């Protein structure tokens, strides 16, 4: 069993969260102009709730049941 002291809990050396999220898209649409695909990607990025949550601060509320 691991123990955590007050001093080690208050001064973490490595942030426990993600440092970066990378997205690489492979689109199979040979007859579609790249410009049209880029427009679609921009539209999806602007409407994605997951992306919005990752790039914007969000309050996290923890409660005990």
PDB file of N, CA, C, O and CB in Angstrom:
ATOM      1  N   UNK A   1       0.833  -1.179   0.000  1.00  0.00           N
ATOM      2  CA  UNK A   1       0.000   0.000   0.000  1.00  0.00           C
ATOM      3  C   UNK A   1       0.873   1.236   0.000  1.00  0.00           C
ATOM      4  O   UNK A   1       1.830   1.323   0.770  1.00  0.00           O
ATOM      5  CB  UNK A   1      -0.946   0.002   1.200  1.00  0.00           C
ATOM      6  N   UNK A   2       0.559   2.181  -0.846  1.00  0.00           N
ATOM      7  CA  UNK A   2       1.332   3.406  -0.979  1.00  0.00           C
ATOM      8  C   UNK A   2       0.785   4.484  -0.061  1.00  0.00           C
ATOM      9  O   UNK A   2      -0.425   4.593   0.137  1.00  0.00           O
ATOM     10  CB  UNK A   2       1.328   3.890  -2.426  1.00  0.00           C
ATOM     11  N   UNK A   3       1.678   5.272   0.493  1.00  0.00           N
ATOM     12  CA  UNK A   3       1.238   6.390   1.327  1.00  0.00           C
ATOM     13  C   UNK A   3       1.642   7.688   0.668  1.00  0.00           C
ATOM     14  O   UNK A   3       2.619   7.739  -0.080  1.00  0.00           O
ATOM     15  CB  UNK A   3       1.829   6.295   2.753  1.00  0.00           C
ATOM     16  N   UNK A   4       0.902   8.721   0.943  1.00  0.00           N
ATOM     17  CA  UNK A   4       1.173  10.028   0.363  1.00  0.00           C
ATOM     18  C   UNK A   4       1.250  11.033   1.498  1.00  0.00           C
ATOM     19  O   UNK A   4       0.280  11.212   2.235  1.00  0.00           O
ATOM     20  CB  UNK A   4       0.082  10.433  -0.681  1.00  0.00           C
ATOM     21  N   UNK A   5       2.379  11.684   1.645  1.00  0.00           N
ATOM     22  CA  UNK A   5       2.515  12.679   2.699  1.00  0.00           C
ATOM     23  C   UNK A   5       2.017  14.022   2.192  1.00  0.00           C
ATOM     24  O   UNK A   5       1.892  14.238   0.986  1.00  0.00           O
ATOM     25  CB  UNK A   5       3.979  12.783   3.177  1.00  0.00           C
ATOM     26  N   UNK A   6       1.738  14.909   3.113  1.00  0.00           N
ATOM     27  CA  UNK A   6       1.238  16.235   2.740  1.00  0.00           C
ATOM     28  C   UNK A   6       2.251  16.977   1.872  1.00  0.00           C
ATOM     29  O   UNK A   6       1.857  17.679   0.941  1.00  0.00           O
ATOM     30  CB  UNK A   6       0.916  17.059   3.996  1.00  0.00           C
ATOM     31  N   UNK A   7       3.533  16.840   2.151  1.00  0.00           N
ATOM     32  CA  UNK A   7       4.533  17.567   1.375  1.00  0.00           C
ATOM     33  C   UNK A   7       4.639  17.032  -0.053  1.00  0.00           C
ATOM     34  O   UNK A   7       4.792  17.817  -0.989  1.00  0.00           O
ATOM     35  CB  UNK A   7       5.892  17.485   2.063  1.00  0.00           C
ATOM     36  N   UNK A   8       4.561  15.717  -0.238  1.00  0.00           N
ATOM     37  CA  UNK A   8       4.659  15.178  -1.591  1.00  0.00           C
ATOM     38  C   UNK A   8       3.377  15.407  -2.376  1.00  0.00           C
ATOM     39  O   UNK A   8       3.422  15.518  -3.601  1.00  0.00           O
ATOM     40  CB  UNK A   8       4.982  13.692  -1.545  1.00  0.00           C
ATOM     41  N   UNK A   9       2.246  15.480  -1.708  1.00  0.00           N
ATOM     42  CA  UNK A   9       0.977  15.698  -2.398  1.00  0.00           C
ATOM     43  C   UNK A   9       0.850  17.137  -2.867  1.00  0.00           C
ATOM     44  O   UNK A   9       0.191  17.395  -3.875  1.00  0.00           O
ATOM     45  CB  UNK A   9      -0.195  15.340  -1.488  1.00  0.00           C
ATOM     46  N   UNK A  10       1.461  18.077  -2.164  1.00  0.00           N
ATOM     47  CA  UNK A  10       1.286  19.484  -2.512  1.00  0.00           C
ATOM     48  C   UNK A  10       2.301  19.983  -3.538  1.00  0.00           C
ATOM     49  O   UNK A  10       2.122  21.067  -4.093  1.00  0.00           O
ATOM     50  CB  UNK A  10       1.378  20.324  -1.274  1.00  0.00           C
ATOM     51  N   UNK A  11       3.357  19.221  -3.803  1.00  0.00           N
ATOM     52  CA  UNK A  11       4.358  19.672  -4.759  1.00  0.00           C
ATOM     53  C   UNK A  11       4.681  18.583  -5.774  1.00  0.00           C
ATOM     54  O   UNK A  11       5.770  18.009  -5.748  1.00  0.00           O
ATOM     55  CB  UNK A  11       5.626  20.106  -4.034  1.00  0.00           C
ATOM     56  N   UNK A  12       3.730  18.295  -6.674  1.00  0.00           N
ATOM     57  CA  UNK A  12       4.027  17.262  -7.670  1.00  0.00           C
ATOM     58  C   UNK A  12       5.088  17.763  -8.653  1.00  0.00           C
ATOM     59  O   UNK A  12       5.091  18.936  -9.027  1.00  0.00           O
ATOM     60  CB  UNK A  12       2.739  16.849  -8.429  1.00  0.00           C
ATOM     61  N   UNK A  13       5.974  16.878  -9.063  1.00  0.00           N
ATOM     62  CA  UNK A  13       7.001  17.269 -10.015  1.00  0.00           C
ATOM     63  C   UNK A  13       6.536  17.087 -11.453  1.00  0.00           C
ATOM     64  O   UNK A  13       7.051  17.736 -12.364  1.00  0.00           O
ATOM     65  CB  UNK A  13       8.265  16.470  -9.775  1.00  0.00           C
ATOM     66  N   UNK A  14       5.572  16.213 -11.653  1.00  0.00           N
ATOM     67  CA  UNK A  14       5.029  15.970 -12.982  1.00  0.00           C
ATOM     68  C   UNK A  14       3.517  16.118 -12.909  1.00  0.00           C
ATOM     69  O   UNK A  14       2.859  15.490 -12.078  1.00  0.00           O
ATOM     70  CB  UNK A  14       5.435  14.558 -13.516  1.00  0.00           C
ATOM     71  N   UNK A  15       2.987  16.934 -13.766  1.00  0.00           N
ATOM     72  CA  UNK A  15       1.542  17.121 -13.808  1.00  0.00           C
ATOM     73  C   UNK A  15       0.878  15.797 -14.158  1.00  0.00           C
ATOM     74  O   UNK A  15       1.331  15.121 -15.083  1.00  0.00           O
ATOM     75  CB  UNK A  15       1.151  18.222 -14.831  1.00  0.00           C
ATOM     76  N   UNK A  16      -0.193  15.395 -13.445  1.00  0.00           N
ATOM     77  CA  UNK A  16      -0.793  14.085 -13.697  1.00  0.00           C
ATOM     78  C   UNK A  16      -1.661  14.026 -14.952  1.00  0.00           C
ATOM     79  O   UNK A  16      -2.042  12.940 -15.389  1.00  0.00           O
ATOM     80  CB  UNK A  16      -1.615  13.685 -12.519  1.00  0.00           C
ATOM     81  N   UNK A  17      -1.972  15.169 -15.528  1.00  0.00           N
ATOM     82  CA  UNK A  17      -2.854  15.181 -16.696  1.00  0.00           C
ATOM     83  C   UNK A  17      -2.097  15.039 -18.004  1.00  0.00           C
ATOM     84  O   UNK A  17      -0.878  14.867 -18.033  1.00  0.00           O
ATOM     85  CB  UNK A  17      -3.659  16.453 -16.720  1.00  0.00           C
ATOM     86  N   UNK A  18      -2.854  15.116 -19.074  1.00  0.00           N
ATOM     87  CA  UNK A  18      -2.273  15.030 -20.416  1.00  0.00           C
ATOM     88  C   UNK A  18      -1.418  16.251 -20.707  1.00  0.00           C
ATOM     89  O   UNK A  18      -1.752  17.359 -20.288  1.00  0.00           O
ATOM     90  CB  UNK A  18      -3.375  14.890 -21.479  1.00  0.00           C
ATOM     91  N   UNK A  19      -0.339  16.060 -21.408  1.00  0.00           N
ATOM     92  CA  UNK A  19       0.519  17.163 -21.817  1.00  0.00           C
ATOM     93  C   UNK A  19       0.162  17.643 -23.220  1.00  0.00           C
ATOM     94  O   UNK A  19       0.350  18.815 -23.548  1.00  0.00           O
ATOM     95  CB  UNK A  19       1.986  16.745 -21.761  1.00  0.00           C
ATOM     96  N   UNK A  20      -0.352  16.736 -24.041  1.00  0.00           N
ATOM     97  CA  UNK A  20      -0.699  17.070 -25.417  1.00  0.00           C
ATOM     98  C   UNK A  20      -1.611  15.981 -25.971  1.00  0.00           C
ATOM     99  O   UNK A  20      -1.492  14.808 -25.619  1.00  0.00           O
ATOM    100  CB  UNK A  20       0.578  17.228 -26.296  1.00  0.00           C
ATOM    101  N   UNK A  21      -2.515  16.393 -26.836  1.00  0.00           N
ATOM    102  CA  UNK A  21      -3.365  15.446 -27.560  1.00  0.00           C
ATOM    103  C   UNK A  21      -3.139  15.707 -29.040  1.00  0.00           C
ATOM    104  O   UNK A  21      -3.317  16.829 -29.514  1.00  0.00           O
ATOM    105  CB  UNK A  21      -4.899  15.596 -27.166  1.00  0.00           C
ATOM    106  N   UNK A  22      -2.750  14.680 -29.761  1.00  0.00           N
ATOM    107  CA  UNK A  22      -2.518  14.808 -31.200  1.00  0.00           C
ATOM    108  C   UNK A  22      -3.605  14.071 -31.959  1.00  0.00           C
ATOM    109  O   UNK A  22      -4.027  12.981 -31.572  1.00  0.00           O
ATOM    110  CB  UNK A  22      -1.124  14.263 -31.589  1.00  0.00           C
ATOM    111  N   UNK A  23      -4.048  14.682 -33.037  1.00  0.00           N
ATOM    112  CA  UNK A  23      -5.061  14.061 -33.888  1.00  0.00           C
ATOM    113  C   UNK A  23      -4.500  14.022 -35.304  1.00  0.00           C
ATOM    114  O   UNK A  23      -4.064  15.042 -35.837  1.00  0.00           O
ATOM    115  CB  UNK A  23      -6.432  14.844 -33.833  1.00  0.00           C
ATOM    116  N   UNK A  24      -4.515  12.854 -35.898  1.00  0.00           N
ATOM    117  CA  UNK A  24      -4.060  12.708 -37.286  1.00  0.00           C
ATOM    118  C   UNK A  24      -5.189  12.062 -38.068  1.00  0.00           C
ATOM    119  O   UNK A  24      -5.657  10.978 -37.718  1.00  0.00           O
ATOM    120  CB  UNK A  24      -2.735  11.854 -37.384  1.00  0.00           C
ATOM    121  N   UNK A  25      -5.616  12.719 -39.109  1.00  0.00           N
ATOM    122  CA  UNK A  25      -6.740  12.245 -39.896  1.00  0.00           C
ATOM    123  C   UNK A  25      -6.265  11.600 -41.186  1.00  0.00           C
ATOM    124  O   UNK A  25      -5.387  12.121 -41.875  1.00  0.00           O
ATOM    125  CB  UNK A  25      -7.697  13.386 -40.198  1.00  0.00           C
ATOM    126  N   UNK A  26      -6.855  10.472 -41.496  1.00  0.00           N
ATOM    127  CA  UNK A  26      -6.642   9.811 -42.783  1.00  0.00           C
ATOM    128  C   UNK A  26      -8.004   9.811 -43.476  1.00  0.00           C
ATOM    129  O   UNK A  26      -8.926   9.114 -43.052  1.00  0.00           O
ATOM    130  CB  UNK A  26      -6.050   8.328 -42.616  1.00  0.00           C
ATOM    131  N   UNK A  27      -8.119  10.588 -44.533  1.00  0.00           N
ATOM    132  CA  UNK A  27      -9.393  10.730 -45.226  1.00  0.00           C
ATOM    133  C   UNK A  27      -9.307  10.008 -46.561  1.00  0.00           C
ATOM    134  O   UNK A  27      -8.410  10.266 -47.363  1.00  0.00           O
ATOM    135  CB  UNK A  27      -9.761  12.227 -45.427  1.00  0.00           C
ATOM    136  N   UNK A  28     -10.241   9.108 -46.788  1.00  0.00           N
ATOM    137  CA  UNK A  28     -10.301   8.363 -48.046  1.00  0.00           C
ATOM    138  C   UNK A  28     -11.403   8.978 -48.911  1.00  0.00           C
ATOM    139  O   UNK A  28     -12.547   8.523 -48.904  1.00  0.00           O
ATOM    140  CB  UNK A  28     -10.564   6.831 -47.792  1.00  0.00           C
ATOM    141  N   UNK A  29     -11.035  10.010 -49.647  1.00  0.00           N
ATOM    142  CA  UNK A  29     -11.981  10.708 -50.522  1.00  0.00           C
ATOM    143  C   UNK A  29     -11.205  11.228 -51.730  1.00  0.00           C
ATOM    144  O   UNK A  29     -10.987  12.433 -51.856  1.00  0.00           O
ATOM    145  CB  UNK A  29     -12.712  11.885 -49.764  1.00  0.00           C
ATOM    146  N   UNK A  30     -10.790  10.327 -52.614  1.00  0.00           N
ATOM    147  CA  UNK A  30      -9.886  10.697 -53.703  1.00  0.00           C
ATOM    148  C   UNK A  30     -10.451  11.748 -54.666  1.00  0.00           C
ATOM    149  O   UNK A  30      -9.682  12.464 -55.306  1.00  0.00           O
ATOM    150  CB  UNK A  30      -9.527   9.473 -54.475  1.00  0.00           C
ATOM    151  N   UNK A  31     -11.767  11.849 -54.776  1.00  0.00           N
ATOM    152  CA  UNK A  31     -12.349  12.810 -55.712  1.00  0.00           C
ATOM    153  C   UNK A  31     -12.727  14.139 -55.051  1.00  0.00           C
ATOM    154  O   UNK A  31     -13.319  15.012 -55.685  1.00  0.00           O
ATOM    155  CB  UNK A  31     -13.571  12.207 -56.362  1.00  0.00           C
ATOM    156  N   UNK A  32     -12.380  14.278 -53.777  1.00  0.00           N
ATOM    157  CA  UNK A  32     -12.728  15.493 -53.044  1.00  0.00           C
ATOM    158  C   UNK A  32     -11.516  16.415 -52.963  1.00  0.00           C
ATOM    159  O   UNK A  32     -10.435  15.982 -52.565  1.00  0.00           O
ATOM    160  CB  UNK A  32     -13.245  15.150 -51.626  1.00  0.00           C
ATOM    161  N   UNK A  33     -11.688  17.684 -53.339  1.00  0.00           N
ATOM    162  CA  UNK A  33     -10.569  18.626 -53.252  1.00  0.00           C
ATOM    163  C   UNK A  33     -10.106  18.805 -51.799  1.00  0.00           C
ATOM    164  O   UNK A  33     -10.920  18.822 -50.876  1.00  0.00           O
ATOM    165  CB  UNK A  33     -10.973  19.987 -53.850  1.00  0.00           C
ATOM    166  N   UNK A  34      -8.804  18.936 -51.614  1.00  0.00           N
ATOM    167  CA  UNK A  34      -8.232  19.096 -50.270  1.00  0.00           C
ATOM    168  C   UNK A  34      -8.875  20.276 -49.546  1.00  0.00           C
ATOM    169  O   UNK A  34      -9.126  20.200 -48.343  1.00  0.00           O
ATOM    170  CB  UNK A  34      -6.702  19.293 -50.350  1.00  0.00           C
ATOM    171  N   UNK A  35      -9.141  21.350 -50.254  1.00  0.00           N
ATOM    172  CA  UNK A  35      -9.753  22.534 -49.644  1.00  0.00           C
ATOM    173  C   UNK A  35     -11.104  22.184 -49.008  1.00  0.00           C
ATOM    174  O   UNK A  35     -11.424  22.677 -47.926  1.00  0.00           O
ATOM    175  CB  UNK A  35      -9.934  23.649 -50.699  1.00  0.00           C
ATOM    176  N   UNK A  36     -11.878  21.354 -49.660  1.00  0.00           N
ATOM    177  CA  UNK A  36     -13.180  20.948 -49.131  1.00  0.00           C
ATOM    178  C   UNK A  36     -13.014  20.080 -47.875  1.00  0.00           C
ATOM    179  O   UNK A  36     -13.785  20.203 -46.924  1.00  0.00           O
ATOM    180  CB  UNK A  36     -13.980  20.181 -50.208  1.00  0.00           C
ATOM    181  N   UNK A  37     -12.025  19.223 -47.880  1.00  0.00           N
ATOM    182  CA  UNK A  37     -11.749  18.386 -46.699  1.00  0.00           C
ATOM    183  C   UNK A  37     -11.294  19.263 -45.532  1.00  0.00           C
ATOM    184  O   UNK A  37     -11.702  19.046 -44.391  1.00  0.00           O
ATOM    185  CB  UNK A  37     -10.664  17.310 -47.023  1.00  0.00           C
ATOM    186  N   UNK A  38     -10.455  20.244 -45.819  1.00  0.00           N
ATOM    187  CA  UNK A  38      -9.992  21.159 -44.769  1.00  0.00           C
ATOM    188  C   UNK A  38     -11.153  21.949 -44.183  1.00  0.00           C
ATOM    189  O   UNK A  38     -11.182  22.195 -42.977  1.00  0.00           O
ATOM    190  CB  UNK A  38      -8.930  22.121 -45.321  1.00  0.00           C
ATOM    191  N   UNK A  39     -12.105  22.348 -45.010  1.00  0.00           N
ATOM    192  CA  UNK A  39     -13.296  23.053 -44.522  1.00  0.00           C
ATOM    193  C   UNK A  39     -14.112  22.147 -43.605  1.00  0.00           C
ATOM    194  O   UNK A  39     -14.611  22.593 -42.572  1.00  0.00           O
ATOM    195  CB  UNK A  39     -14.166  23.538 -45.704  1.00  0.00           C
ATOM    196  N   UNK A  40     -14.247  20.884 -43.979  1.00  0.00           N
ATOM    197  CA  UNK A  40     -14.981  19.932 -43.151  1.00  0.00           C
ATOM    198  C   UNK A  40     -14.280  19.733 -41.806  1.00  0.00           C
ATOM    199  O   UNK A  40     -14.933  19.699 -40.763  1.00  0.00           O
ATOM    200  CB  UNK A  40     -15.126  18.585 -43.882  1.00  0.00           C
ATOM    201  N   UNK A  41     -12.970  19.602 -41.830  1.00  0.00           N
ATOM    202  CA  UNK A  41     -12.208  19.429 -40.588  1.00  0.00           C
ATOM    203  C   UNK A  41     -12.411  20.648 -39.682  1.00  0.00           C
ATOM    204  O   UNK A  41     -12.624  20.492 -38.479  1.00  0.00           O
ATOM    205  CB  UNK A  41     -10.691  19.223 -40.893  1.00  0.00           C
ATOM    206  N   UNK A  42     -12.349  21.841 -40.240  1.00  0.00           N
ATOM    207  CA  UNK A  42     -12.555  23.058 -39.447  1.00  0.00           C
ATOM    208  C   UNK A  42     -13.958  23.085 -38.846  1.00  0.00           C
ATOM    209  O   UNK A  42     -14.129  23.470 -37.689  1.00  0.00           O
ATOM    210  CB  UNK A  42     -12.328  24.310 -40.314  1.00  0.00           C
ATOM    211  N   UNK A  43     -14.943  22.686 -39.610  1.00  0.00           N
ATOM    212  CA  UNK A  43     -16.319  22.643 -39.121  1.00  0.00           C
ATOM    213  C   UNK A  43     -16.457  21.664 -37.957  1.00  0.00           C
ATOM    214  O   UNK A  43     -17.074  21.982 -36.941  1.00  0.00           O
ATOM    215  CB  UNK A  43     -17.276  22.255 -40.254  1.00  0.00           C
ATOM    216  N   UNK A  44     -15.889  20.488 -38.108  1.00  0.00           N
ATOM    217  CA  UNK A  44     -15.948  19.476 -37.047  1.00  0.00           C
ATOM    218  C   UNK A  44     -15.217  19.967 -35.807  1.00  0.00           C
ATOM    219  O   UNK A  44     -15.713  19.794 -34.693  1.00  0.00           O
ATOM    220  CB  UNK A  44     -15.342  18.140 -37.530  1.00  0.00           C
ATOM    221  N   UNK A  45     -14.042  20.579 -35.978  1.00  0.00           N
ATOM    222  CA  UNK A  45     -13.291  21.102 -34.829  1.00  0.00           C
ATOM    223  C   UNK A  45     -14.109  22.151 -34.074  1.00  0.00           C
ATOM    224  O   UNK A  45     -14.101  22.175 -32.843  1.00  0.00           O
ATOM    225  CB  UNK A  45     -11.950  21.710 -35.292  1.00  0.00           C
ATOM    226  N   UNK A  46     -14.803  23.004 -34.795  1.00  0.00           N
ATOM    227  CA  UNK A  46     -15.583  24.075 -34.153  1.00  0.00           C
ATOM    228  C   UNK A  46     -16.825  23.564 -33.448  1.00  0.00           C
ATOM    229  O   UNK A  46     -17.342  24.237 -32.555  1.00  0.00           O
ATOM    230  CB  UNK A  46     -15.984  25.103 -35.177  1.00  0.00           C
ATOM    231  N   UNK A  47     -17.315  22.402 -33.821  1.00  0.00           N
ATOM    232  CA  UNK A  47     -18.551  21.877 -33.229  1.00  0.00           C
ATOM    233  C   UNK A  47     -18.336  20.691 -32.295  1.00  0.00           C
ATOM    234  O   UNK A  47     -19.300  20.158 -31.745  1.00  0.00           O
ATOM    235  CB  UNK A  47     -19.493  21.472 -34.317  1.00  0.00           C
ATOM    236  N   UNK A  48     -17.098  20.276 -32.111  1.00  0.00           N
ATOM    237  CA  UNK A  48     -16.813  19.102 -31.288  1.00  0.00           C
ATOM    238  C   UNK A  48     -16.850  19.449 -29.800  1.00  0.00           C
ATOM    239  O   UNK A  48     -16.048  20.262 -29.340  1.00  0.00           O
ATOM    240  CB  UNK A  48     -15.448  18.512 -31.658  1.00  0.00           C
ATOM    241  N   UNK A  49     -17.779  18.839 -29.035  1.00  0.00           N
ATOM    242  CA  UNK A  49     -17.811  19.103 -27.599  1.00  0.00           C
ATOM    243  C   UNK A  49     -16.553  18.591 -26.882  1.00  0.00           C
ATOM    244  O   UNK A  49     -16.100  19.200 -25.912  1.00  0.00           O
ATOM    245  CB  UNK A  49     -19.048  18.465 -26.987  1.00  0.00           C
ATOM    246  N   UNK A  50     -16.001  17.494 -27.352  1.00  0.00           N
ATOM    247  CA  UNK A  50     -14.796  16.963 -26.730  1.00  0.00           C
ATOM    248  C   UNK A  50     -13.615  17.913 -26.946  1.00  0.00           C
ATOM    249  O   UNK A  50     -12.881  18.214 -26.005  1.00  0.00           O
ATOM    250  CB  UNK A  50     -14.472  15.567 -27.292  1.00  0.00           C
ATOM    251  N   UNK A  51     -13.434  18.375 -28.158  1.00  0.00           N
ATOM    252  CA  UNK A  51     -12.346  19.315 -28.446  1.00  0.00           C
ATOM    253  C   UNK A  51     -12.519  20.601 -27.639  1.00  0.00           C
ATOM    254  O   UNK A  51     -11.552  21.123 -27.083  1.00  0.00           O
ATOM    255  CB  UNK A  51     -12.291  19.636 -29.956  1.00  0.00           C
ATOM    256  N   UNK A  52     -13.745  21.110 -27.575  1.00  0.00           N
ATOM    257  CA  UNK A  52     -14.009  22.323 -26.811  1.00  0.00           C
ATOM    258  C   UNK A  52     -13.643  22.140 -25.343  1.00  0.00           C
ATOM    259  O   UNK A  52     -13.048  23.030 -24.736  1.00  0.00           O
ATOM    260  CB  UNK A  52     -15.475  22.722 -26.940  1.00  0.00           C
ATOM    261  N   UNK A  53     -13.993  20.996 -24.773  1.00  0.00           N
ATOM    262  CA  UNK A  53     -13.677  20.722 -23.375  1.00  0.00           C
ATOM    263  C   UNK A  53     -12.172  20.642 -23.158  1.00  0.00           C
ATOM    264  O   UNK A  53     -11.665  21.101 -22.135  1.00  0.00           O
ATOM    265  CB  UNK A  53     -14.342  19.424 -22.924  1.00  0.00           C
ATOM    266  N   UNK A  54     -11.462  20.062 -24.112  1.00  0.00           N
ATOM    267  CA  UNK A  54     -10.007  19.919 -23.961  1.00  0.00           C
ATOM    268  C   UNK A  54      -9.261  21.243 -24.090  1.00  0.00           C
ATOM    269  O   UNK A  54      -8.242  21.438 -23.427  1.00  0.00           O
ATOM    270  CB  UNK A  54      -9.479  18.946 -24.989  1.00  0.00           C
ATOM    271  N   UNK A  55      -9.747  22.154 -24.929  1.00  0.00           N
ATOM    272  CA  UNK A  55      -9.000  23.395 -25.154  1.00  0.00           C
ATOM    273  C   UNK A  55      -9.456  24.548 -24.275  1.00  0.00           C
ATOM    274  O   UNK A  55      -8.796  25.586 -24.237  1.00  0.00           O
ATOM    275  CB  UNK A  55      -9.115  23.800 -26.588  1.00  0.00           C
ATOM    276  N   UNK A  56     -10.581  24.389 -23.562  1.00  0.00           N
ATOM    277  CA  UNK A  56     -11.114  25.458 -22.725  1.00  0.00           C
ATOM    278  C   UNK A  56     -11.153  25.011 -21.266  1.00  0.00           C
ATOM    279  O   UNK A  56     -11.432  23.849 -20.971  1.00  0.00           O
ATOM    280  CB  UNK A  56     -12.522  25.874 -23.201  1.00  0.00           C
ATOM    281  N   UNK A  57     -10.876  25.934 -20.369  1.00  0.00           N
ATOM    282  CA  UNK A  57     -10.997  25.572 -18.952  1.00  0.00           C
ATOM    283  C   UNK A  57     -12.429  25.161 -18.631  1.00  0.00           C
ATOM    284  O   UNK A  57     -13.382  25.763 -19.127  1.00  0.00           O
ATOM    285  CB  UNK A  57     -10.562  26.749 -18.048  1.00  0.00           C
ATOM    286  N   UNK A  58     -12.572  24.156 -17.817  1.00  0.00           N
ATOM    287  CA  UNK A  58     -13.897  23.684 -17.415  1.00  0.00           C
ATOM    288  C   UNK A  58     -13.862  23.373 -15.914  1.00  0.00           C
ATOM    289  O   UNK A  58     -12.902  22.789 -15.411  1.00  0.00           O
ATOM    290  CB  UNK A  58     -14.328  22.417 -18.249  1.00  0.00           C
ATOM    291  N   UNK A  59     -14.909  23.768 -15.224  1.00  0.00           N
ATOM    292  CA  UNK A  59     -14.992  23.464 -13.795  1.00  0.00           C
ATOM    293  C   UNK A  59     -15.248  21.968 -13.619  1.00  0.00           C
ATOM    294  O   UNK A  59     -16.052  21.371 -14.334  1.00  0.00           O
ATOM    295  CB  UNK A  59     -16.114  24.304 -13.106  1.00  0.00           C
ATOM    296  N   UNK A  60     -14.560  21.390 -12.672  1.00  0.00           N
ATOM    297  CA  UNK A  60     -14.781  20.000 -12.304  1.00  0.00           C
ATOM    298  C   UNK A  60     -15.242  19.986 -10.855  1.00  0.00           C
ATOM    299  O   UNK A  60     -14.545  20.478  -9.968  1.00  0.00           O
ATOM    300  CB  UNK A  60     -13.485  19.130 -12.507  1.00  0.00           C
ATOM    301  N   UNK A  61     -16.402  19.428 -10.624  1.00  0.00           N
ATOM    302  CA  UNK A  61     -16.974  19.392  -9.274  1.00  0.00           C
ATOM    303  C   UNK A  61     -16.977  17.938  -8.802  1.00  0.00           C
ATOM    304  O   UNK A  61     -17.536  17.058  -9.456  1.00  0.00           O
ATOM    305  CB  UNK A  61     -18.431  20.003  -9.247  1.00  0.00           C
ATOM    306  N   UNK A  62     -16.349  17.710  -7.669  1.00  0.00           N
ATOM    307  CA  UNK A  62     -16.296  16.360  -7.096  1.00  0.00           C
ATOM    308  C   UNK A  62     -17.151  16.341  -5.837  1.00  0.00           C
ATOM    309  O   UNK A  62     -17.015  17.198  -4.964  1.00  0.00           O
ATOM    310  CB  UNK A  62     -14.821  15.928  -6.780  1.00  0.00           C
ATOM    311  N   UNK A  63     -18.025  15.357  -5.758  1.00  0.00           N
ATOM    312  CA  UNK A  63     -18.858  15.191  -4.561  1.00  0.00           C
ATOM    313  C   UNK A  63     -18.831  13.737  -4.137  1.00  0.00           C
ATOM    314  O   UNK A  63     -18.643  12.840  -4.959  1.00  0.00           O
ATOM    315  CB  UNK A  63     -20.319  15.659  -4.819  1.00  0.00           C
ATOM    316  N   UNK A  64     -19.018  13.516  -2.870  1.00  0.00           N
ATOM    317  CA  UNK A  64     -19.130  12.158  -2.350  1.00  0.00           C
ATOM    318  C   UNK A  64     -20.600  11.783  -2.326  1.00  0.00           C
ATOM    319  O   UNK A  64     -21.437  12.588  -1.918  1.00  0.00           O
ATOM    320  CB  UNK A  64     -18.493  12.033  -0.929  1.00  0.00           C
ATOM    321  N   UNK A  65     -20.920  10.589  -2.751  1.00  0.00           N
ATOM    322  CA  UNK A  65     -22.311  10.127  -2.762  1.00  0.00           C
ATOM    323  C   UNK A  65     -22.715   9.671  -1.395  1.00  0.00           C
ATOM    324  O   UNK A  65     -23.853   9.245  -1.198  1.00  0.00           O
ATOM    325  CB  UNK A  65     -22.511   9.001  -3.767  1.00  0.00           C
TER     326      UNK A  65
END
